[in-house]
Amino acid sequence: MLYRFKSKATGDVVMLEPNGRRVLEILGKDPDAPGIVLPEQIPAAIEALRRAVALEEAEEARRREEARACGEEMLEPVEERVPLRTRVAPFIDMLQHCQREGCEVVWGV
């Protein structure tokens, strides 16, 4: 399944199901239903995504430091997975454009 996020201000942003679901959960939206981010909700949505990115990066740094302290290597090299920061960058860009234009972002419609 794909999530297709649409707006009048930008082209569509398409995400695979696990990534789109995670983004919607971060935003407090139901990932199983069509939805909308209204213009007045956009600043909070951007902040929620940035907080989630910061938390993921802090957790990654903590795990790396913990592994280093134990003399172990990380089981999954960071280079082999796509971080949340990279996955949400196009969506944050879309939200910022919509904020400037005063339009909403929709999905599932």
N, C-alpha and C positions, 0 to 999 in steps of 0.2 A: 504494500500500500504506500501511496505517496501523500504527502501533505502539500497542497498548493496554496500559498499565501498570495493574495491579490490586493492591489490598491490602484487608485486612479493616478497616483503620483509616480509609480515605478512599474517596472516589469515584474512578473511573478517571481517569487522565491519558492523553489521546490525542494523539499527535504524527504528523505526516506523515512519510513514509519517510526523507527526507534528515535531518530533525531527530532522529528517534528513533535512526537509525543512528549519527549523530554522538554522541549521548548515550551509547549503549552502547559505542562505541569509546573514549570518554573513560573509561568505567568499566572498560575491559578485558574487556568481555563480547562474546560472539559475536552480532553483529546478525542473523545468518541463522538462528538457532535459538531455541527457547523458552529462557527463563532465569529466574533468581531472584537477588535481592539479599537475603541472609540478614540478620537483625537485627544480628549481629556485624560485618557488612560495611558497614553503613549509614554509620558515621562516616567511613570511608575514602572511600566513594562521594560523600558530601557535600563532603568536602575536595577530591577530584579535580575535581568540577564547579566548585567555587569557584576552584580554580587555573586551570582552563581559561578561565573568565570573565575572571580577572585577566590572563591571557596575551593573550586576544583584545583586551581594552581597552588593554593596553600596546602591542600591535601597531598598533591603530587610532590611538593617540596618536602613535606613531612615524611612521606613514605621513602623518598630517595635518601633523606638524611638518616632515617631509621635503618635502612638497609646498609648504608655506608658504615654506621656505627657498629653494626653486627658483622661487618666484613663481608657482606653478601652483595650480589649484584641484583638489580631489579629484574624480575622475571619477564616483564614486558617492557622492552626498550621504549622510551618516550617517542622516539622517532617513528615507531611503527604504528602509532595510533593518532587519530586526528583529535586534537584537543577541542573542548567546548568553545574556546575563544575563536577558533577557525570556523567551526560549524555555525556559530550564531552571528558572525560578522556581517554576512549579507542581509540577515534579518534585521539587525540593529541599524544597518544603513537604510533599509526600507522604512523602518520606523522613524528615523530621523527625517527622511524626505517627507513622509506623511505628516509629521509634526509641523514642518515648515509650510506645507500645503493645506493643513487643516483637514485632512481626510483620513478615513479609517482603513484598517487592514482587515480583510475577511478571509475565511477558509471554509472549505466544505460546502460551498454554495455553487 
